[in-house]
């Protein structure tokens, strides 16, 4: 639909008799969905009290009033005018859709900010195209300086990995490191390999592989944890640079409609950036920081400190760990051999650097843990680990532990999530991006346990949705479209890829709002629009419920109009001048 300009003005007429001071902010003439009605069933059936009838979805309110960062009223525009005083900022959203603020439940926010200074290789289809883009993007880099890029698809390219040869010919005087889309493979030239000390005599690292030519010389493609040696050779990011990356990433998320992100792994430097930005009151959106388990010193500091849950913009009560690697790079741990690589099953557990003792200790200290697990063996072993800690320390069950991705699950293991109250933190874009090669890795039977959102819902498993940015496009309309249709941006395949696992529009929206709020323990603060909740609001020009039901392909056409965090407009894409 066409939405008029989001306008800001003072209302004086008809309100002079109202008691002062009135609300700080009032939104009127909106199509408001509060999400305050009953949850859908595990089969996606809409609750009887939802604003839905034979004609489809319709909003359950028109206006929202905000005071001191919290919602004080939700209802009709006429009633909302009673909350307007002379100092109230009133926004006529002119029929735009008003929703609980979007929450991305698995982000690498510093990488999103870092993209601004690295060559973007997302979507490149060949080695030649990638090299040309690097040439264009590094024209001003002096000889001897590092050239960095990211975004080529390690899953799509797994059967035709490039080598260092042509990259070295093009860049004889610069070390070049090009991270893959999800970070589980790195393409480097010989100069970079040399500076990292990677040669024919370099042993295979724990949890990783160095692809080699016949003579044993590295081809230029370290995989999984072998990438860390190359990363360590790159000049360290300064604290100020990291702070800039973090802030830039959060600002991007604000303009894309998100009121909060769950940072999936924060090391000492990233945490320092978050804490400094919070102290300076510069965090534009809320951050739920998951400490990196790989940073043992940081973990032990937080074991001593205990969870930080009182900050309005920064919460620290979670830890991120890695149990296995990625399906695309064939590092995810499988119960049986990869269908397209006999004799290989990936890597997991201590072989991938998972510190079981530290993980159990920090859980017992009151921290939620989110464990990256992709393969069916990786998920099975992760479930066993979480069950063992919960059995030994039953109080930890209430911490809402998570499996990040939960991508491939053995049929016998779906029923193990709910008894342990484990959340599956999943990424709809991964499904539609991986579909071209996932079945090759898994085979026709095992793939049915992959990206299995509906099966998990029917097993009573809480879900959250995200993009795993910067690895996938975090655009909310792409995420919703992926969840509802299981089709890519080209709307392929026509009927959806294993469409029986698709979400309803309501489930998809909840996956990015109140379900993600629940995963952070914020369900009494954000995720729905009701009085007393944080005034975290997203305004868009498209009705994701109605459109998702009637014409789901059009979900891709949506646009974010405004983002409001705690009653503060942090992004306005329409007014001139900006609010």
C-alpha positions in Angstrom: 0.0 0.0 0.0 1.0 3.6 -0.4 1.7 5.4 2.9 1.8 9.1 3.3 4.6 10.9 5.0 5.2 10.2 8.6 4.7 13.7 10.0 5.5 15.3 13.3 3.6 18.2 14.8 2.2 19.6 17.9 -1.5 19.4 18.6 -2.8 22.4 20.4 -6.5 22.6 19.5 -8.9 20.5 21.5 -6.2 19.6 24.1 -5.7 22.7 26.1 -7.9 21.4 28.9 -6.1 18.1 29.2 -4.1 17.7 32.4 -0.4 18.3 31.9 2.2 17.2 31.1 0.5 14.6 28.8 2.4 11.8 27.0 5.8 12.3 25.6 4.9 10.7 22.3 1.7 9.7 20.6 1.3 7.7 17.3 -2.1 8.1 15.7 -4.0 6.8 12.6 -1.9 3.6 12.5 -2.7 0.0 11.7 -1.5 -1.3 15.1 -0.9 -5.0 15.8 -0.2 -5.5 19.5 0.6 -9.2 19.4 -1.1 -9.3 22.8 -3.6 -11.9 21.9 -3.1 -15.7 22.4 -0.3 -17.6 20.8 -0.9 -19.7 17.7 -1.1 -23.4 18.1 1.9 -25.6 17.3 0.3 -26.2 13.9 0.0 -22.5 13.3 -3.7 -22.3 14.0 -4.7 -18.7 14.9 -5.9 -18.0 18.4 -9.6 -17.4 18.8 -9.0 -14.0 20.4 -6.7 -12.8 17.5 -7.8 -9.9 15.3 -8.6 -12.3 12.4 -11.9 -13.3 10.8 -13.2 -14.6 7.5 -12.0 -11.4 5.9 -8.4 -12.0 7.1 -6.2 -10.0 9.5 -7.2 -6.6 10.7 -5.4 -4.3 13.3 -6.4 -4.4 16.9 -5.6 -0.7 17.6 -5.0 2.6 15.9 -2.8 4.5 18.3 -0.1 4.2 21.0 0.9 6.7 23.7 4.3 6.8 25.4 5.6 8.4 28.6 9.1 8.0 30.1 10.0 5.4 27.6 7.1 3.1 28.3 3.7 2.5 26.6 0.9 4.1 28.6 -2.0 3.6 26.2 -3.0 1.5 23.2 -6.3 2.0 21.5 -8.2 4.3 19.2 -7.0 7.6 17.8 -9.8 9.5 19.4 -8.9 8.1 22.9 -5.2 8.7 22.3 -5.9 12.4 21.9 -6.7 12.5 25.6 -3.0 11.8 26.2 -1.9 14.8 24.2 -0.5 17.8 26.0 1.2 21.0 24.7 4.6 19.3 24.9 3.5 16.0 23.3 5.1 15.0 20.0 2.3 13.5 17.9 3.0 11.4 14.8 0.3 10.8 12.3 1.5 7.6 10.6 -1.3 7.9 8.0 -2.3 4.2 7.8 1.2 2.7 8.3 1.6 -0.5 10.2 2.8 -0.3 13.8 4.3 -3.4 15.3 6.2 -4.4 18.4 9.9 -3.6 17.7 11.9 -6.2 15.7 14.5 -8.2 17.6 17.3 -10.1 15.7 18.2 -13.0 18.0 21.6 -13.9 16.5 23.9 -11.2 15.1 27.6 -10.5 14.7 27.1 -6.8 14.9 30.8 -5.7 14.6 31.0 -7.6 11.4 28.1 -5.7 10.0 29.9 -2.5 10.8 33.2 -3.8 9.5 31.6 -4.4 6.1 32.0 -0.7 5.4 35.7 -1.0 5.2 36.0 -4.4 3.5 35.3 -5.5 -0.1 31.8 -6.9 -0.4 31.7 -10.3 -2.3 28.1 -11.2 -1.6 26.5 -12.7 -4.6 29.7 -13.2 -6.7 29.3 -16.3 -8.8 32.9 -17.0 -10.0 36.5 -16.6 -9.1 36.9 -14.0 -11.9 34.0 -11.9 -10.7 35.3 -12.0 -7.1 38.8 -10.9 -8.1 37.5 -8.1 -10.2 35.4 -6.8 -7.3 38.5 -7.0 -5.0 40.6 -5.1 -7.6 37.9 -2.3 -7.8 37.4 -2.2 -4.0 41.1 -2.0 -3.1 42.4 0.5 -5.6 43.6 2.9 -2.9 45.3 0.3 -0.7 49.1 0.9 -0.8 51.5 -2.0 -1.6 52.3 -4.1 1.3 49.0 -3.3 3.1 46.3 -5.9 3.8 43.3 -6.2 1.4 40.3 -7.7 3.2 37.0 -8.8 1.9 34.1 -11.1 2.8 30.9 -12.7 1.5 31.6 -15.4 -1.1 29.4 -18.4 -0.4 31.4 -21.4 1.0 28.4 -23.7 0.6 27.8 -22.8 -3.0 31.5 -22.9 -3.9 32.4 -26.0 -1.9 32.9 -28.2 -5.0 34.9 -25.6 -6.8 37.0 -23.8 -4.2 39.3 -21.2 -5.7 43.1 -21.3 -5.1 45.7 -18.7 -4.2 47.1 -18.8 -7.8 45.1 -16.1 -9.6 44.7 -14.0 -6.5 48.4 -14.0 -6.0 49.0 -13.0 -9.7 46.6 -10.1 -9.3 48.0 -9.0 -5.9 51.7 -9.8 -5.8 52.5 -7.0 -3.3 49.5 -7.2 -0.9 48.4 -9.9 1.4 44.7 -10.7 0.6 42.3 -12.4 2.9 38.7 -13.0 1.8 36.3 -14.4 4.4 33.4 -16.5 3.2 29.8 -15.6 3.8 29.5 -17.4 7.1 33.2 -17.3 8.1 34.0 -21.0 8.0 36.3 -20.7 5.0 38.9 -18.1 4.0 40.4 -17.6 0.6 43.9 -16.1 0.7 46.8 -15.3 -1.6 50.4 -16.5 -1.1 51.5 -13.3 0.5 48.8 -13.7 3.2 49.7 -17.4 3.7 53.3 -16.5 4.1 52.6 -13.8 6.7 50.5 -16.3 8.6 53.2 -18.9 8.5 51.1 -21.4 6.6 53.1 -23.7 4.3 53.5 -27.3 3.4 54.9 -28.1 6.9 52.1 -26.5 8.8 50.2 -29.2 10.7 46.4 -29.6 10.5 44.9 -27.6 13.4 42.5 -29.0 15.8 39.0 -28.7 14.4 40.1 -27.4 11.0 41.6 -28.3 7.6 44.1 -26.7 5.3 43.3 -27.7 1.7 46.4 -28.8 -0.1 47.7 -29.5 -3.6 49.3 -32.8 -4.5 52.7 -31.8 -3.2 51.2 -30.8 0.1 51.4 -27.1 -0.5 48.4 -25.1 0.8 45.9 -24.1 -1.9 44.9 -20.9 -0.1 41.7 -22.3 1.5 41.8 -23.0 5.2 38.5 -24.3 6.5 36.7 -24.2 9.9 39.2 -23.5 12.8 42.1 -23.5 10.4 40.9 -20.0 9.5 42.0 -18.6 12.9 45.7 -18.7 12.0 45.1 -16.4 9.0 42.9 -14.1 11.1 45.6 -13.9 13.7 48.1 -12.6 11.1 45.9 -9.6 10.2 46.8 -6.4 12.0 44.7 -6.1 15.2 41.7 -3.9 15.2 42.1 -1.1 17.7 39.6 -0.5 20.4 38.5 2.7 18.7 38.0 1.0 15.4 36.0 -1.8 17.1 33.9 0.7 18.8 33.2 2.4 15.5 32.3 -1.0 13.9 29.9 -1.9 16.7 28.2 1.5 16.6 28.0 1.5 12.8 26.4 -2.0 12.9 23.8 -1.0 15.5 22.9 2.1 13.5 22.4 0.0 10.4 20.0 -2.2 12.4 18.1 0.8 13.7 17.4 2.1 10.2 16.3 -1.4 9.2 13.6 -1.5 11.9 15.3 -3.4 14.7 15.0 -2.3 18.3 17.4 -4.9 19.7 20.0 -7.5 18.7 21.3 -10.6 20.4 25.1 -10.4 19.9 26.1 -14.0 19.2 29.6 -14.0 20.7 31.3 -11.0 22.2 35.0 -11.2 23.1 36.8 -8.9 25.4 37.2 -6.1 22.8 33.6 -6.2 21.6 32.3 -6.3 25.2 34.5 -3.3 26.0 32.9 -1.4 23.1 29.4 -2.3 24.3 30.1 -1.2 27.8 31.7 2.0 26.8 28.9 2.9 24.4 26.3 2.1 27.2 28.2 4.3 29.7 28.3 7.1 27.1 24.5 6.6 26.4 25.4 6.0 22.7 23.8 2.6 22.1 21.1 3.4 19.5 19.2 0.1 20.1 19.2 -2.6 22.8 21.9 -5.2 23.0 21.7 -8.6 24.5 25.3 -9.6 24.6 26.3 -13.2 24.6 29.9 -13.6 25.9 32.2 -15.7 23.7 33.0 -19.0 25.5 36.3 -19.0 23.5 37.4 -16.0 25.6 38.0 -17.9 28.8 39.5 -14.9 30.7 36.4 -12.8 29.9 34.1 -15.7 30.9 35.8 -15.9 34.3 35.5 -12.2 34.8 31.8 -12.5 34.3 31.5 -15.6 36.5 32.8 -13.3 39.3 30.6 -10.4 38.3 27.4 -12.3 37.7 24.8 -11.4 35.0 24.1 -7.8 34.2 20.4 -7.4 33.7 19.6 -3.9 35.0 20.8 -1.9 32.1 18.1 -0.6 29.8 20.2 -0.9 26.7 22.8 -3.5 27.5 22.0 -6.9 29.1 24.7 -9.5 29.7 23.4 -12.9 30.9 24.3 -15.2 28.1 27.3 -17.0 26.6 27.9 -18.2 23.0 29.8 -21.4 22.3 30.6 -23.4 19.2 30.1 -27.2 19.1 30.6 -27.9 15.4 31.3 -26.0 12.2 29.2 -25.3 9.1 27.3 -27.5 6.7 28.5 -25.5 3.7 32.2 -26.1 4.4 31.4 -29.8 5.4 32.6 -29.0 9.0 29.2 -29.6 10.7 29.3 -32.9 12.5 27.1 -35.6 11.0 26.1 -39.1 12.4 26.9 -40.6 9.0 29.2 -39.6 6.2 28.5 -36.6 4.0 26.5 -37.8 1.0 28.8 -35.9 -1.3 32.1 -36.7 0.6 32.2 -40.3 1.7 34.5 -40.9 4.7 34.0 -37.4 6.1 31.7 -36.5 9.0 32.9 -33.0 10.1 34.2 -32.1 13.5 32.6 -31.4 16.9 33.1 -31.1 20.6 36.6 -30.7 22.1 38.0 -31.4 18.7 36.4 -28.1 17.7 37.5 -26.2 20.7 34.3 -26.6 22.8 35.3 -26.2 26.5 32.8 -28.4 28.3 33.9 -27.7 31.8 33.9 -23.9 31.3 30.5 -24.1 29.7 29.0 -26.1 32.6 30.7 -23.7 35.1 29.2 -20.5 33.6 25.8 -22.1 33.3 25.9 -22.9 37.0 26.9 -19.3 37.6 23.5 -18.2 36.2 24.2 -17.6 32.6 22.1 -18.8 29.7 24.2 -20.6 27.0 23.6 -20.6 23.3 25.6 -23.4 21.6 26.2 -23.3 17.8 25.2 -26.8 16.5 24.6 -27.5 12.8 24.9 -31.2 12.1 22.7 -34.0 13.4 25.6 -35.4 15.5 26.5 -31.9 16.6 22.9 -31.3 17.8 22.6 -34.7 19.4 25.8 -34.2 21.3 24.9 -30.7 22.3 21.5 -31.9 23.6 23.3 -34.6 25.6 25.7 -32.0 27.1 22.9 -29.6 28.1 20.8 -32.5 29.6 23.8 -33.6 31.7 24.3 -30.1 33.1 20.6 -29.7 33.8 20.4 -33.1 35.5 23.4 -32.2 37.7 22.1 -28.6 38.4 18.3 -28.5 37.9 18.1 -24.8 38.6 19.9 -24.1 35.3 16.9 -25.4 33.3 15.1 -22.1 33.9 17.8 -20.1 32.1 16.3 -20.9 28.7 19.4 -22.4 27.1 19.6 -22.3 23.3 20.9 -24.2 20.4 22.0 -21.7 17.8 20.9 -22.8 14.3 19.7 -26.3 15.2 20.0 -26.9 11.5 20.0 -30.7 11.0 18.3 -32.8 13.6 17.9 -36.6 13.8 14.2 -37.7 14.0 14.7 -39.1 17.5 16.1 -35.8 18.9 13.2 -33.4 18.2 11.5 -34.6 21.4 14.5 -33.9 23.5 14.3 -30.1 23.3 11.1 -29.4 25.2 11.8 -31.4 28.4 15.0 -29.4 28.8 13.3 -26.1 27.9 15.8 -25.5 25.1 15.1 -22.8 22.6 16.0 -23.3 18.9 17.5 -20.1 17.6 17.1 -20.4 13.8 17.6 -18.4 10.6 15.0 -18.5 7.8 17.4 -17.1 5.2 19.7 -20.1 5.7 17.0 -22.4 4.5 16.5 -20.6 1.2 20.2 -19.9 0.7 21.4 -23.4 1.4 18.7 -25.2 -0.6 20.8 -25.5 -3.8 23.4 -27.7 -2.1 22.0 -28.9 1.3 20.4 -32.1 -0.1 23.7 -32.9 -1.8 25.4 -32.8 1.6 22.7 -34.7 3.4 20.9 -36.9 1.0 17.1 -37.1 0.4 16.2 -38.6 3.8 18.4 -36.8 6.2 17.6 -33.4 4.6 14.0 -33.8 6.0 15.3 -33.1 9.4 17.0 -29.8 8.2 15.6 -26.3 8.8 12.6 -28.1 10.3 10.7 -25.3 11.9 7.2 -26.9 11.9 8.5 -30.2 13.2 10.2 -28.3 16.1 7.0 -26.3 16.8 5.0 -29.5 16.9 7.5 -30.9 19.4 6.8 -27.9 21.7 10.1 -26.2 21.0 10.3 -22.4 21.4 11.8 -20.7 18.3 13.5 -17.5 17.6 14.4 -16.1 14.2 17.3 -14.0 12.9 19.6 -13.6 9.9 23.0 -14.6 11.5 24.2 -11.3 10.1 26.5 -10.3 8.5 26.4 -13.8 6.8 22.9 -13.3 5.5 20.7 -10.4 4.6 19.0 -9.2 7.7 16.2 -7.3 5.8 13.0 -8.2 7.8 10.9 -8.6 4.7 13.4 -11.1 3.3 13.3 -13.0 6.6 9.5 -13.1 6.8 9.3 -14.1 3.1 11.8 -17.0 3.7 9.9 -18.2 6.8 6.5 -18.1 5.2 7.2 -19.3 1.6 10.6 -21.2 1.9 11.4 -19.5 -1.4 14.4 -17.3 -2.3 14.4 -13.7 -3.5 13.7 -15.0 -7.0 10.7 -16.8 -5.5 12.1 -20.2 -6.3 11.1 -23.0 -6.1 7.5 -22.1 -6.9 5.9 -24.3 -4.2 8.6 -23.7 -1.6 11.5 -25.9 -0.6 10.1 -28.6 1.7 7.1 -26.3 2.2 5.6 -28.5 4.9 8.1 -26.9 7.3 6.9 -23.3 6.6 5.7 -20.9 9.2 2.4 -18.9 9.1 2.8 -15.1 8.8 1.9 -14.7 12.5 4.6 -17.3 13.6 7.2 -15.6 11.3 6.4 -12.2 12.8 6.5 -13.5 16.4 9.9 -15.2 15.6 11.3 -11.7 15.1 9.4 -10.0 18.0 8.0 -11.6 21.2 9.6 -15.0 20.7 13.0 -13.4 20.4 12.2 -11.2 23.4 11.3 -14.4 25.4 14.7 -15.9 24.5 16.4 -12.9 26.2 14.1 -13.0 29.2 12.5 -9.8 28.1 8.9 -11.0 27.6 7.7 -8.7 30.4 9.5 -5.7 28.9 9.2 -5.8 25.1 7.8 -7.9 22.2 4.1 -6.8 22.6 2.5 -3.4 22.6 0.6 -3.1 25.9 0.7 -0.5 28.7 3.8 -0.8 30.9 6.0 -2.3 28.2 9.1 -0.6 26.8 8.0 1.7 23.9 9.9 -0.4 21.4 8.1 0.0 18.1 8.7 -0.6 14.4 6.7 1.2 11.7 6.5 -0.2 8.2 4.5 0.4 5.0 3.3 -3.2 4.6 1.0 -5.4 6.7 3.1 -8.6 7.1 0.1 -10.5 8.5 -2.4 -9.6 5.8 0.1 -9.7 2.9 1.7 -12.8 4.2 -1.7 -14.5 4.2 -3.0 -13.2 0.9 0.1 -12.6 -1.3 3.2 -13.8 0.5 5.5 -13.1 -2.5 4.8 -9.4 -1.9 6.4 -9.5 1.5 9.7 -8.7 -0.3 8.3 -5.3 -1.3 8.1 -3.9 2.2 9.9 -0.8 3.6 10.7 0.3 7.1 9.4 3.8 7.9 10.5 4.3 11.5 12.2 2.7 14.5 11.4 3.7 18.1 13.4 2.5 21.1 12.2 3.3 24.5 10.1 6.1 23.1 13.0 7.7 21.2 12.8 7.7 17.4 16.2 6.3 16.4 15.3 6.1 12.7 12.8 8.0 10.5 12.9 7.3 6.8 10.3 9.8 5.7 10.2 13.1 7.4 12.2 16.1 6.2 14.0 17.2 8.3 14.6 13.9 10.2 13.1 13.6 13.6 
